């Protein structure tokens, strides 16, 4: 940044004012590029001059950016409530009207929900293929499973609403199973 000093003379008194000129933040990429329409997806923003950024913009809705460095920031997506693709941008601390988008978009999708699973038991040695009936899946996405503490376990979409995952070896007992379409948000 550059500081510009402005001197103003008024009634023989000289007043100095400082005006800061900085390089505007620029967004280059966001990951993941999709998440739940309910919001709260943690979005990693890659760009330049992000230390000058204050807000992520999801179309017209603002979300505070937390910068990790001048090249990496983190935003939580605000809720949208419906499926849609919106432009993503960032703005500086002092100029919310100037939004840098760079053609980046975020796709809001229906929240995934596991509504059935078969079989409901398998060997502690692993290798059991489980079929999960899932609502909210989209054809163009890659899906993964969380089986207990193991994540990601690659999921194979075998039907429009069925995801198949193979269990890893683990100790005896009950485990939770969920799915993700973006590597971050898990189904309910």
ROSE-4610 file (N, C-alpha, C; in Angstrom, 1 decimal, always signed):
// ROSE-4610
residu = [X/X/X/X/X/X/X/X/X/X/X/X/X/X/X/X/X/X/X/X/X/X/X/X/X/X/X/X/X/X/X/X/X/X/X/X/X/X/X/X/X/X/X/X/X/X/X/X/X/X/X/X/X/X/X/X/X/X/X/X/X/X/X/X/X/X/X/X/X/X/X/X/X/X/X/X/X/X/X/X/X/X/X/X/X/X/X/X/X/X/X/X/X/X/X/X/X/X/X/X/X/X/X/X/X/X/X/X/X/X/X/X/X/X/X/X/X/X/X/X/X/X/X/X/X/X/X/X/X/X/X/X/X/X/X/X/X/X/X/X/X/X/X/X/X/X/X/X/X/X/X/X/X/X/X/X/X/X/X/X/X/X/X/X/X/X/X/X/X/X/X/X/X/X/X/X/X/X/X/X/X/X/X/X/X/X/X/X/X/X/X/X/X/X/X/X/X/X/X/X/X/X/X/X/X/X/X/X/X/X/X/X/X/X/X/X/X/X/X/X/X/X/X/X/X/X/X/X/X/X/X/X/X/X/X/X/X/X/X/X/X/X/X/X/X/X/X/X/X/X/X/X/X/X/X/X/X/X/X/X/X/X/X/X/X/X/X/X/X/X/X/X/X/X/X/X/X/X/X/X/X/X/X/X/X/X/X/X/X/X/X/X/X/X/X/X/X/X/X/X/X/X/X/X/X/X/X/X/X/X/X/X/X/X/X/X/X/X/X/X/X/X/X/X/X/X/X/X/X/X/X/X/X/X/X/X/X/X/X/X/X/X/X/X/X/X/X/X/X/X/X/X/X/X/X/X/X/X/X/X/X/X/X/X/X/X/X/X/X/X/X/X/X/X/X/X/X/X/X/X/X/X/X/X/X/X/X/X/X/X/X/X/X/X/X/X/X/X/X/X/X/X/X/X/X/X/X/X/X/X/X/X/X/X/X/X/X/X/X/X/X/X/X/X/X/X/X/X/X/X/X/X/X/X/X/X/X/X/X/X/X/X/X/X/X/X/X/X/X/X/X/X/X/X/X/X/X/X/X/X/X/X/X/X/X/X/X/X/X/X/X/X/X/X/X/X/X/X/X/X/X/X/X/X/X/X/X/X/X/X/X/X/X/X/X/X/X/X/X/X/X/X/X/X/X/X/X/X/X/X/X/X/X/X/X/X/X/X/X/X/X/X/X/X/X/X/X/X/X/X/X/X/X/X/X/X/X/X/X/X/X/X/X/X/X/X/X/X/X/X/X/X/X/X/X/X/X/X/X/X/X/X/X/X]
num = [1/1/1/2/2/2/3/3/3/4/4/4/5/5/5/6/6/6/7/7/7/8/8/8/9/9/9/10/10/10/11/11/11/12/12/12/13/13/13/14/14/14/15/15/15/16/16/16/17/17/17/18/18/18/19/19/19/20/20/20/21/21/21/22/22/22/23/23/23/24/24/24/25/25/25/26/26/26/27/27/27/28/28/28/29/29/29/30/30/30/31/31/31/32/32/32/33/33/33/34/34/34/35/35/35/36/36/36/37/37/37/38/38/38/39/39/39/40/40/40/41/41/41/42/42/42/43/43/43/44/44/44/45/45/45/46/46/46/47/47/47/48/48/48/49/49/49/50/50/50/51/51/51/52/52/52/53/53/53/54/54/54/55/55/55/56/56/56/57/57/57/58/58/58/59/59/59/60/60/60/61/61/61/62/62/62/63/63/63/64/64/64/65/65/65/66/66/66/67/67/67/68/68/68/69/69/69/70/70/70/71/71/71/72/72/72/73/73/73/74/74/74/75/75/75/76/76/76/77/77/77/78/78/78/79/79/79/80/80/80/81/81/81/82/82/82/83/83/83/84/84/84/85/85/85/86/86/86/87/87/87/88/88/88/89/89/89/90/90/90/91/91/91/92/92/92/93/93/93/94/94/94/95/95/95/96/96/96/97/97/97/98/98/98/99/99/99/100/100/100/101/101/101/102/102/102/103/103/103/104/104/104/105/105/105/106/106/106/107/107/107/108/108/108/109/109/109/110/110/110/111/111/111/112/112/112/113/113/113/114/114/114/115/115/115/116/116/116/117/117/117/118/118/118/119/119/119/120/120/120/121/121/121/122/122/122/123/123/123/124/124/124/125/125/125/126/126/126/127/127/127/128/128/128/129/129/129/130/130/130/131/131/131/132/132/132/133/133/133/134/134/134/135/135/135/136/136/136/137/137/137/138/138/138/139/139/139/140/140/140/141/141/141/142/142/142/143/143/143/144/144/144/145/145/145/146/146/146/147/147/147/148/148/148/149/149/149/150/150/150/151/151/151/152/152/152/153/153/153/154/154/154/155/155/155/156/156/156/157/157/157/158/158/158/159/159/159/160/160/160/161/161/161/162/162/162/163/163/163/164/164/164/165/165/165/166/166/166/167/167/167/168/168/168/169/169/169/170/170/170/171/171/171/172/172/172/173/173/173/174/174/174/175/175/175/176/176/176/177/177/177/178/178/178/179/179/179/180/180/180/181/181/181/182/182/182/183/183/183/184/184/184/185/185/185/186/186/186/187/187/187/188/188/188]
x = [+0.8/+0.0/+0.9/+0.3/+0.9/+0.1/+0.7/+0.0/+0.2/-0.9/-0.9/-1.3/-0.4/-0.7/-1.3/-2.4/-3.1/-3.0/-2.5/-2.4/-3.5/-4.2/-5.2/-5.0/-4.9/-4.7/-6.1/-6.4/-7.6/-7.4/-7.6/-7.4/-6.0/-5.0/-3.6/-3.1/-4.1/-3.7/-3.6/-2.5/-2.3/-2.7/-3.6/-4.1/-3.6/-3.1/-2.6/-3.6/-3.9/-4.8/-4.0/-4.2/-3.6/-4.6/-4.4/-5.3/-4.5/-4.9/-4.2/-4.7/-3.7/-4.0/-3.4/-4.2/-3.8/-4.2/-3.5/-3.9/-5.2/-6.2/-7.5/-7.3/-8.1/-8.0/-8.6/-8.1/-8.6/-8.8/-10.0/-10.3/-9.9/-9.2/-8.8/-9.5/-9.9/-10.4/-11.1/-12.1/-12.7/-12.9/-12.7/-12.9/-13.6/-14.6/-15.2/-16.1/-16.5/-17.2/-18.7/-19.1/-20.5/-20.7/-21.9/-22.2/-23.7/-24.1/-25.5/-26.2/-27.4/-28.2/-28.6/-28.4/-28.6/-27.4/-26.3/-25.2/-24.2/-23.3/-22.2/-21.1/-21.0/-19.9/-18.7/-17.6/-16.3/-15.6/-15.5/-15.0/-13.5/-12.6/-11.2/-11.1/-10.7/-10.6/-9.1/-8.8/-7.4/-7.4/-6.4/-6.4/-5.1/-5.2/-4.0/-4.6/-3.7/-4.1/-5.2/-5.4/-6.6/-6.5/-5.3/-5.2/-5.9/-6.2/-7.0/-8.5/-8.9/-10.3/-11.0/-12.3/-13.1/-14.3/-14.8/-16.0/-16.0/-16.6/-16.9/-18.3/-18.6/-19.9/-20.4/-21.6/-22.3/-23.5/-23.4/-24.3/-24.4/-25.5/-25.6/-25.5/-25.2/-25.2/-23.7/-23.4/-22.0/-21.8/-20.5/-20.0/-18.6/-18.2/-16.9/-15.8/-14.7/-13.6/-12.6/-12.0/-10.9/-9.6/-8.7/-7.5/-6.5/-5.9/-4.8/-3.5/-3.5/-2.3/-2.8/-1.9/-2.4/-2.9/-2.7/-3.1/-4.2/-4.6/-5.6/-6.5/-7.8/-8.8/-9.9/-10.7/-11.7/-13.0/-14.1/-15.4/-16.4/-17.4/-18.5/-19.7/-20.2/-21.3/-22.6/-23.2/-24.5/-25.6/-26.7/-27.8/-28.5/-28.9/-29.6/-31.0/-31.2/-32.5/-33.0/-32.3/-32.7/-31.5/-31.6/-30.5/-30.3/-29.1/-28.8/-27.2/-26.8/-25.3/-25.2/-24.4/-24.2/-22.8/-22.5/-21.2/-20.6/-19.3/-18.6/-17.5/-17.5/-16.5/-16.0/-15.1/-14.6/-14.5/-14.6/-14.4/-13.5/-12.9/-12.0/-12.7/-11.9/-12.4/-13.2/-12.7/-13.3/-14.2/-14.3/-15.0/-15.9/-17.0/-17.8/-18.5/-18.5/-19.2/-18.3/-17.0/-16.1/-15.8/-16.5/-16.4/-15.6/-14.6/-13.8/-14.4/-14.8/-15.4/-14.5/-13.9/-13.0/-13.7/-15.0/-15.7/-15.9/-15.7/-15.8/-17.3/-17.7/-19.1/-19.2/-20.2/-20.5/-21.9/-22.0/-23.3/-23.9/-25.1/-25.8/-26.6/-26.6/-27.3/-28.1/-29.1/-29.9/-29.0/-29.3/-28.5/-28.7/-27.6/-27.6/-28.2/-29.0/-29.6/-29.6/-29.0/-29.0/-30.3/-31.1/-32.4/-32.5/-31.5/-31.5/-30.1/-29.8/-28.5/-28.7/-28.0/-28.1/-26.7/-26.1/-26.6/-26.3/-26.8/-26.6/-25.5/-24.8/-23.7/-22.7/-21.4/-20.4/-19.2/-18.2/-17.0/-16.1/-15.5/-14.5/-13.3/-13.1/-12.0/-12.2/-13.4/-13.7/-14.1/-14.2/-14.5/-16.0/-16.8/-18.3/-18.8/-19.4/-20.0/-21.3/-21.5/-22.7/-23.4/-24.7/-25.4/-26.2/-26.0/-26.7/-27.7/-28.9/-30.0/-29.9/-29.6/-29.2/-30.1/-30.8/-31.5/-30.6/-30.8/-30.1/-28.8/-28.5/-27.3/-27.5/-26.4/-26.4/-25.5/-25.9/-25.1/-23.7/-23.3/-22.0/-21.0/-21.4/-20.6/-19.9/-18.7/-18.1/-18.4/-18.8/-19.2/-18.2/-18.2/-17.4/-18.2/-17.8/-18.5/-17.6/-18.2/-17.5/-18.0/-17.1/-17.5/-16.8/-17.5/-16.9/-16.0/-14.7/-13.7/-13.0/-13.3/-12.6/-13.2/-12.5/-13.0/-11.8/-11.8/-12.9/-12.7/-13.9/-13.9/-14.6/-14.0/-14.6/-16.0/-16.9/-18.2/-18.5/-19.2/-19.5/-21.0/-21.4/-22.9/-23.4/-24.1/-24.6/-26.0/-26.7/-28.1/-28.2/-29.3/-29.4/-29.5/-30.0/-30.1/-29.4/-28.4/-27.7/-26.2/-25.6/-24.1/-23.6/-22.6/-22.0/-20.6/-20.3/-19.0/-18.5/-17.2/-16.7/-16.1/-16.5/-16.1/-14.6/-13.9/-12.5/-12.5/-11.4/-11.3/-11.4/-12.1/-12.2/-12.7/-12.6/-13.0/-14.5/-15.0/-16.4/-17.2/-18.4/-19.2/-20.0/-20.9/-21.7/-20.9/-21.1/-20.5/-21.5/-21.1/-22.0/-21.5/-22.4/-22.1/-22.8/-22.0/-22.6/-21.9/-22.4/-21.8/-21.5/-20.6/-20.3/-20.2/-20.6/-20.5/-19.5/-18.8/-17.8/-16.5/-16.5/-15.3/-15.3/-16.3/-16.4/-17.7/-18.8/-20.1/-20.6/-21.1/-21.5/-23.1/-23.6/-25.1/-25.6/-26.9/-27.5/-28.0]
y = [-1.2/+0.0/+1.2/+2.3/+3.6/+4.6/+5.4/+6.4/+7.8/+8.4/+9.7/+10.7/+11.7/+12.7/+14.0/+14.4/+15.6/+16.7/+17.9/+19.1/+20.1/+20.6/+21.6/+22.8/+23.9/+25.2/+25.8/+26.2/+26.9/+27.9/+29.2/+30.3/+30.3/+30.0/+30.1/+28.8/+27.9/+26.7/+25.5/+24.8/+23.7/+22.4/+21.6/+20.3/+19.2/+18.2/+17.0/+15.9/+15.2/+14.1/+13.0/+11.7/+10.6/+9.8/+9.4/+8.6/+7.4/+6.2/+5.0/+4.4/+4.1/+3.5/+2.1/+1.0/-0.3/-1.1/-2.2/-3.1/-3.8/-3.8/-4.4/-5.9/-6.6/-8.0/-8.6/-9.8/-10.5/-11.9/-12.5/-13.9/-14.7/-15.8/-16.6/-18.0/-18.5/-19.9/-20.1/-20.9/-21.3/-22.8/-23.4/-24.8/-25.1/-25.9/-26.6/-25.7/-26.1/-25.2/-25.5/-26.3/-26.6/-27.0/-26.7/-27.1/-26.9/-27.2/-27.3/-25.9/-25.9/-24.7/-24.2/-25.0/-24.6/-23.7/-23.6/-22.8/-23.5/-22.8/-23.2/-24.0/-24.1/-24.8/-23.9/-24.5/-23.8/-23.7/-22.5/-22.3/-21.7/-22.4/-21.9/-21.0/-19.8/-18.8/-18.6/-18.7/-18.5/-17.2/-16.3/-15.1/-14.3/-13.0/-12.1/-10.9/-10.4/-9.3/-9.5/-10.8/-11.1/-10.4/-10.1/-9.3/-8.0/-7.5/-6.3/-6.6/-7.9/-8.2/-8.3/-8.0/-8.0/-8.9/-9.1/-9.8/-10.7/-11.9/-12.7/-12.3/-12.3/-12.0/-13.2/-13.7/-14.8/-14.1/-13.7/-12.9/-11.6/-11.3/-10.0/-10.2/-11.4/-11.7/-11.7/-11.0/-10.9/-11.9/-12.4/-13.3/-12.8/-12.7/-12.2/-13.2/-12.6/-13.5/-13.5/-14.6/-14.7/-15.1/-14.2/-14.5/-15.3/-16.2/-17.0/-16.4/-15.9/-15.2/-14.3/-13.6/-12.7/-13.5/-14.8/-15.6/-16.6/-16.8/-17.8/-17.1/-17.3/-16.9/-17.9/-17.8/-18.8/-18.0/-18.5/-17.9/-19.1/-18.8/-19.7/-19.3/-20.2/-19.8/-19.5/-18.4/-18.1/-19.0/-19.2/-20.0/-19.3/-20.2/-19.7/-20.2/-21.5/-22.1/-22.8/-22.6/-23.3/-23.6/-24.5/-24.8/-23.7/-23.3/-22.2/-22.1/-21.5/-21.2/-19.6/-19.2/-17.7/-17.3/-16.1/-15.6/-15.4/-15.6/-15.4/-14.3/-13.4/-12.3/-11.9/-11.0/-10.4/-8.9/-8.2/-6.8/-6.4/-5.2/-4.7/-4.1/-3.8/-3.2/-2.0/-1.1/+0.2/+0.4/-0.6/-0.4/-1.6/-1.7/-2.9/-2.9/-1.7/-1.6/-2.2/-2.3/-2.8/-4.3/-5.2/-6.6/-7.3/-8.0/-8.8/-10.2/-10.6/-11.9/-12.8/-12.4/-13.2/-14.5/-14.4/-15.5/-16.8/-16.6/-17.7/-17.8/-19.1/-19.3/-20.4/-20.4/-21.5/-22.0/-23.3/-24.0/-24.5/-24.0/-24.4/-25.6/-26.7/-27.9/-28.4/-29.3/-29.8/-30.6/-30.5/-31.2/-32.7/-33.4/-34.9/-35.5/-36.6/-37.3/-38.8/-39.6/-41.0/-41.5/-42.2/-42.6/-44.1/-44.9/-46.3/-46.9/-48.1/-48.7/-50.2/-50.9/-52.4/-52.9/-53.9/-54.5/-53.6/-54.0/-53.2/-53.8/-54.9/-55.4/-56.0/-56.1/-56.7/-57.2/-57.7/-58.3/-57.2/-57.5/-56.6/-56.5/-57.5/-57.5/-56.5/-55.9/-54.9/-55.6/-54.8/-55.4/-55.6/-55.2/-55.3/-54.1/-54.4/-53.3/-52.9/-51.6/-51.2/-50.3/-50.4/-49.6/-48.6/-47.3/-46.2/-45.6/-45.5/-44.8/-43.3/-42.4/-41.0/-40.1/-39.1/-38.1/-36.9/-36.2/-35.0/-35.1/-36.3/-36.5/-35.9/-35.4/-34.8/-35.6/-35.7/-36.6/-36.2/-34.9/-34.5/-34.5/-34.9/-34.9/-36.2/-36.2/-37.4/-37.4/-38.6/-38.7/-39.6/-39.4/-40.2/-40.5/-41.5/-41.9/-41.7/-41.5/-41.5/-42.7/-43.7/-44.9/-44.9/-44.6/-44.4/-43.2/-43.4/-42.3/-42.3/-43.2/-43.3/-42.4/-41.4/-40.5/-39.9/-39.8/-40.2/-41.7/-42.3/-43.7/-43.4/-43.8/-43.6/-44.2/-43.4/-43.9/-44.0/-45.0/-45.3/-45.2/-44.2/-44.0/-45.1/-46.0/-47.2/-47.0/-46.1/-45.7/-44.2/-43.6/-42.1/-41.8/-42.7/-42.4/-43.4/-44.2/-45.2/-45.0/-45.0/-44.9/-46.1/-46.7/-47.9/-47.6/-48.0/-47.8/-49.2/-49.4/-50.6/-50.3/-51.1/-50.8/-51.1/-50.3/-50.6/-51.6/-52.2/-53.0/-52.2/-52.7/-51.9/-52.9/-52.4/-53.2/-53.4/-54.4/-54.6/-53.5/-53.3/-52.3/-51.5/-50.7/-49.8/-48.6/-48.2/-47.0/-46.1/-44.9/-44.0/-44.0/-43.8/-43.8/-42.5/-41.7/-40.5/-40.4/-39.4/-39.2/-37.7/-37.4/-36.1/-35.9/-34.8/-34.5/-33.5/-32.9/-31.9/-32.1/-33.2/-33.5/-32.7/-32.0/-31.2/-31.4/-31.1/-31.2/-32.7/-33.1/-34.5/-34.5/-35.6/-35.8/-35.9/-35.8/-36.0/-37.4]
z = [+0.0/+0.0/+0.0/-0.4/-0.4/+0.4/+1.2/+2.0/+1.3/+1.0/+0.3/+1.4/+1.5/+2.5/+1.8/+2.4/+1.8/+2.8/+2.3/+3.2/+2.8/+3.7/+3.5/+4.3/+3.7/+4.4/+4.6/+5.8/+6.1/+7.2/+6.9/+7.8/+8.3/+7.5/+7.8/+8.6/+8.9/+9.6/+8.6/+8.7/+7.8/+8.5/+7.9/+8.4/+7.4/+8.0/+7.2/+7.4/+6.3/+6.3/+5.5/+6.0/+5.3/+4.6/+3.4/+2.6/+2.1/+2.5/+2.1/+0.8/-0.1/-1.4/-1.3/-1.6/-1.5/-2.7/-3.0/-4.1/-3.6/-4.5/-4.2/-4.1/-3.1/-3.1/-4.3/-4.7/-5.9/-5.6/-5.9/-5.7/-6.9/-6.8/-7.9/-7.9/-6.7/-6.6/-5.3/-5.2/-4.0/-4.0/-2.8/-2.6/-1.3/-1.2/-2.4/-3.2/-4.3/-5.2/-5.1/-4.1/-3.8/-2.4/-1.9/-0.5/-0.3/+1.0/+1.3/+1.2/+0.7/+0.7/+2.1/+3.1/+4.5/+5.0/+4.2/+4.6/+5.5/+6.0/+6.9/+6.3/+5.0/+4.3/+4.5/+5.0/+5.2/+3.8/+3.3/+2.0/+2.1/+1.4/+1.3/+0.1/+0.3/-0.8/-1.1/-2.4/-2.8/-3.6/-3.4/-4.2/-3.9/-4.1/-3.8/-3.0/-2.2/-1.4/-0.4/+0.0/+0.8/+2.2/+2.6/+3.9/+3.9/+2.7/+2.6/+2.5/+2.5/+2.4/+3.7/+3.7/+4.9/+4.8/+3.5/+3.3/+2.1/+2.3/+1.1/+0.7/-0.6/-1.1/-1.8/-1.5/-2.1/-2.8/-4.0/-4.7/-3.9/-3.3/-2.5/-1.0/-0.5/+0.9/+1.3/+2.4/+2.9/+4.0/+4.0/+5.1/+5.4/+6.7/+7.1/+6.6/+6.1/+5.7/+6.8/+7.1/+8.0/+7.2/+7.1/+6.3/+7.0/+6.3/+6.9/+6.4/+5.2/+4.7/+3.6/+2.9/+1.8/+0.6/+0.6/-0.5/-0.1/+1.2/+1.6/+2.6/+2.4/+3.4/+3.6/+4.6/+4.9/+5.2/+4.5/+4.7/+5.0/+5.8/+5.9/+5.0/+4.3/+3.4/+4.1/+3.8/+4.4/+3.8/+4.6/+4.0/+2.8/+1.9/+0.7/+0.7/+1.2/+1.3/+0.0/-1.1/-2.3/-3.2/-4.1/-5.0/-6.0/-6.1/-7.1/-7.2/-8.2/-8.4/-8.3/-7.4/-7.2/-7.4/-7.8/-7.9/-6.5/-6.4/-5.1/-5.4/-4.4/-4.6/-3.2/-3.2/-1.9/-2.1/-0.9/-0.9/+0.2/+0.1/+1.0/+2.3/+3.3/+4.5/+4.3/+3.5/+3.3/+2.1/+1.2/+0.0/-0.3/+0.4/+0.2/-1.2/-1.8/-3.1/-4.2/-4.0/-5.0/-4.7/-5.5/-5.3/-6.4/-6.0/-7.0/-7.1/-8.3/-8.5/-9.3/-10.4/-11.2/-11.7/-12.0/-12.6/-11.7/-10.3/-9.4/-8.9/-8.9/-8.4/-7.4/-6.6/-5.6/-5.9/-5.8/-6.1/-4.8/-4.5/-3.4/-3.8/-3.0/-3.3/-2.1/-2.4/-1.3/-0.4/+0.9/+1.9/+1.7/+1.8/+1.6/+2.9/+2.7/+3.8/+3.5/+4.4/+4.3/+4.9/+4.0/+4.5/+4.6/+4.2/+4.4/+4.1/+4.7/+4.5/+4.5/+3.6/+3.6/+3.2/+3.8/+5.0/+6.2/+7.4/+8.6/+9.5/+9.0/+9.7/+8.7/+9.2/+8.4/+9.2/+8.6/+9.2/+9.8/+10.9/+11.5/+10.6/+9.7/+8.8/+7.7/+7.6/+6.5/+5.2/+4.2/+2.9/+2.6/+3.5/+3.2/+2.4/+1.3/+0.5/+1.1/+1.4/+2.0/+1.0/+0.8/-0.1/+0.7/+0.4/+1.2/+0.3/+0.7/+0.0/+0.4/-0.5/-0.2/-1.0/-0.3/-1.0/-1.2/-2.3/-2.6/-3.5/-4.0/-4.8/-6.2/-6.7/-8.0/-8.9/-10.2/-11.1/-11.3/-11.3/-11.7/-10.5/-9.3/-8.1/-7.9/-7.2/-6.6/-5.2/-4.7/-3.3/-2.5/-1.2/-0.3/+0.9/+1.6/+2.9/+4.1/+5.2/+6.5/+7.2/+7.5/+8.2/+9.5/+10.5/+11.8/+11.8/+12.0/+12.0/+10.6/+9.7/+8.5/+7.4/+6.9/+5.9/+5.2/+3.9/+3.0/+2.6/+2.5/+1.9/+0.6/-0.5/-1.9/-2.0/-2.5/-2.8/-4.3/-4.6/-6.0/-6.2/-7.0/-7.2/-8.2/-7.7/-8.5/-9.0/-8.5/-9.0/-8.7/-9.2/-8.9/-7.5/-6.6/-5.2/-4.3/-4.9/-4.1/-4.3/-3.1/-3.0/-2.4/-3.0/-2.4/-1.9/-0.7/-0.1/+0.5/+0.6/+1.2/+2.5/+3.5/+4.9/+5.1/+5.9/+6.3/+7.5/+7.8/+9.0/+10.2/+11.2/+12.5/+13.6/+14.8/+16.0/+16.0/+16.7/+16.9/+17.5/+17.1/+17.7/+16.6/+17.1/+16.2/+15.7/+14.5/+13.9/+13.2/+13.1/+12.3/+10.9/+10.0/+8.5/+8.0/+7.3/+6.6/+5.3/+4.4/+3.1/+2.9/+1.9/+1.6/+0.1/-0.4/-1.8/-2.2/-1.1/-1.3/-0.5/+0.2/+1.1/+2.4/+2.7/+3.9/+4.7/+4.0/+4.6/+4.7/+5.8/+6.0/+6.0/+5.6/+5.6/+7.0/+7.1/+8.5/+8.5]
